[in-house]
Amino acid sequence: MQQLQRLLTGDRPTGRLHLGHYVGSIANRLKLQSEYDCHFLIADLHMLTTRPDKADIEAISENARQMVLDYLACGIDPARSVIFLQSAVHETYELNLFFEMLVTVPRLQRLPSLKDMKDSANLAEMPFGLLGYPVLQSADILLPRAHIVPVGKDNEAHVELTREIARRFNNLYGEVFPVPEVLVGDVPTLVGTDGNAKMSKSLNNTILLSDDETTVRKQVMSMYTDPNRVRADIPGTVEGNPVFIYHDVFNPDRQQVAELKQRYRQGAVGDVEVKEKLAAAVNAFLDPIREQRARYEARRGFVDEVIYDGTLRMRERARETLLEARKAMGLTGVWNRISRKAEVARKQREKSSVR
């Protein structure tokens, strides 16, 4: 039987996931989990780059549980996938150090996403750890020796850096790491309900995968739409309209969507009707996810077991990778030579003392 290629992706444990997470990455994970040996990372070390406070660290456990509940509710199968806690795989730290030697500061500074992250976190200056964020991501990807990385559009440049690091390591020391390919989702970013930016919990423009029907309807009914359309009989713009973007993604009734667009352009339908039908479509999409989430939530301690077992499995693979990397670099030989000479010297001293 042919061995499956490995896949790595993950999320920072900031809590429950939203529709933007689903269309940006989870949908791809569901498609690919039967085709790849999947590794899903709970990226708590990455949290430290912008949230190093003790309170944020203490919140990681519960946030991780809620996030993994969403994974399982969407259909991620822990029997087929390795879901693991980044900070508990200590080989991550060592591989990150090796990779830091293979990349320059100017190369990292050319990544625009780092400045965006600094600004979003209201940081006056760039912390060293945030500058090295993409290098740590490279360690995450290459520790399980992943072949494919599903990401949002904003992280595509980070995977390219990983590819560079893998090639540089292999050229210097020998073939250890695959050069991973990137897979961007069909809808890489989803505009938030406010229409101003991508969906983000920090902007309060989200619909969570776990939101109940009433909350979803409230969020949909407050959504931004065509600002020039003050009455239902005024022709409206469909293109770029968040309500219709959501219809295209979440409403499976393509005929209904086409009719709503036609009537909207003609000024023959009001925003309320369009939003009511969207709320119904989104709730229908979320119903099975909510039901599955409730079943997993009722199994006390199950999510912790999933994370624990997945982390143990990842530790085994991480040890294998790091051993190969150290052997290729020659670091294992350095210690072996020193330890052998030390043992010989100790035995000689002991032999002399007996005499």
C-alpha positions, 0 to 999 in steps of 0.5 A: 500500500502506497504511503500517504503524503503528509499535510500540515496546517493549523490555527492559533488557539484564540477560541471558537472558529468562524465562517472565515476559518471554514472557507479559508482552510477547514473546507480544504482539510475536510477534502484532503483528510482522506488523501493525506496523512494530516497534521493539525497544529494547535499553534500556541507558541505562535500566540506568544509573538503577540500575546505573551501575557500570563492571562493569555497563556492561561487561556490557551487550554480552554481556547484549544478545547473550543477550537478542536471541538469546532474541528471535530464538529466540522468533520475532522476525524481524529482517527485519521488526523494528528491534532497536536499541541505545538508547545508540547513537541519540544523538537520544535524549538530545536529545529526552529533554532537550526532554521534560524541559521539559514535565513537572513533578517532582510529576507524576513523583513520583506514579508508584509504580513509581519508588519500587519501583525505588528500593527494589529497587535498595536506593537510599537516595535517588532519583537524578535520572536515576531520577526522569526514567526515565519521561521517557526512556521517552517519548523512546524511544517517540516517537523512532520515533513509535510508535503502540502500546506493548505493556507489562506492567501495571507500566509502563502509567502510564509510557505514560500520561505519554508520552501527556501529553507528546506532547499537550503538545508537539503543543499547544505546537509543532504536530503532530509526535508520535502519541499512543500507545496501550498494550497490556497482555499477556493475562498481564501478570505471571507469579508466580515459582516461589516463589509470593511475587512476579512472576518476577524473576532478582534473586529467583532464582524464574525459568525461563529460556527457554534453560534445559535440560530438567533445569533446568526440571524441577528448578525446576518440582518445587521450585515453591510450591504449596498450603501446607496440603496436606501429603498427597496425599489432602487436598483442595487449592486450585487458585485462586492456586496457582502450579503451576496458574497455569503449567498454564493458561498453558503446558499446551495439553492443556486436558482434562488440566488440567481433570482435574488441577484436579478431582482436586486439589480432591478430594484424588485426586492428589499434587503430584508428579504435577501437577508432573511433568505441568507440567514436561513441558508447559513443556519441550514449550513451550520445545523449539522455542525452545531449538532455534531459539536453538541455530541462531542461536547457531551463526551466529557474529556474526549477533546483532551484525549484527542489533543493528548493522543495526537501530541504523543503521535506527533512527538514520535514523528518529531523525534524521527525527523530531528534525529535525521536532521542532526545526523545530516548536519553532523551534530550527532557525530560531535556528541558521539565523539566527545562522549566516547572519548570521555568514557574511555578517559573515565575508564582509564582513570578508574583502572589506574585508581584500582592499581 
